[in-house]
């Protein structure tokens, strides 16, 4: 099977090569990561090989695809470092933005942060040989045949953590079960977010004894309240007045800003002092998003430009053009909208505003967070919206009725706190696999 996969993969790359080269050269993100992911460029990971040999213990390798997976993996990486303090914990990512977030949030915890190899046999072999792990934990997704085959060849167990299968993914995997079945059998354990996810993996011929229902590790993210001084510092840097209302839209995608703009036009007529903070999922889109709001006459600024603006300048809209700050900005919001949900992108993590007791709204597509969004809606901590009209209606109500907003925020926080414990269960599954390996 792996032989046929590599033939097909090589054929596709060969046919598409004339297109791949300009795409890599014209894309800043790909140009800066391609050599690292091919295994040619040296990184900090290379310098750790002797350290592993000297310690006598091989590292535990955690892999997170991009920003969302890195944020999910954060509590797991921190707790792994505490529990396995005599082992090195290394973290790989596949995207440039994921790498930046990982370095910002986990540089002091992970012993190495590096780029995951492309699924080319030679790239996988080169990077795996450098790391030489005891065990690999893949968080949520990014499952590749050559990587799993190399792990199996080296007798290195692989765990799929915080695993989920949407209806669409399940249907797709089911249609090509002859290929995906052996792929999922490569995992020593699959730690699922829910009972439904576990059932779907069983339907893909994964043995029940390899499936653990551990819950969603996103609930285990840190939720320490921001110090008052830090909140005030953020408000001052953005010139937000004490009584000024703030609507925040986090992780928005192309197509959503125009819908949000329509709602904001109506809200601004009702709440003249309302500030709208928009954080595009891709910060590279910030300038184009800013132009959307300026075209309607709003005073819109990029967040990085605020330091150069007059101190008494008032803004209608602030566009966040940096990564790693959105989570803190939710502390400033009176109402939080979670993006990727008004368009077909599966939504983003609604627990980030819930952790600050903020009322949450999101669109119709929260398929990537189906269980979490359902719990939030059923508890009364979140409301699902469909269009600009429904956004205007619910935000207007929450900005007018402080008690209702506080009740929603309180219920959102209760859901967040009531579902912790997935990291501990995942750690236990990791320990079980390591113990079984040592007994062999």
Helices and strands as residue ranges (DSSP letters): H 2-26, H 28-38, G 44-48, H 49-55, E 60-64, H 67-83, E 89-93, H 96-106, E 112-115, H 121-131, E 135-139, H 145-153, E 157-163, H 167-175, H 177-184, E 189-192, H 195-203, G 208-210, E 211-213, G 217-220, H 228-237, E 246-252, H 256-270, E 275-280, G 283-285, H 286-294, E 300-302, G 303-308, E 317-319, H 326-329, G 330-332, E 335-338, H 351-354, E 359-362, G 367-369, H 370-379, E 382-384, H 388-400, H 402-418, H 422-439
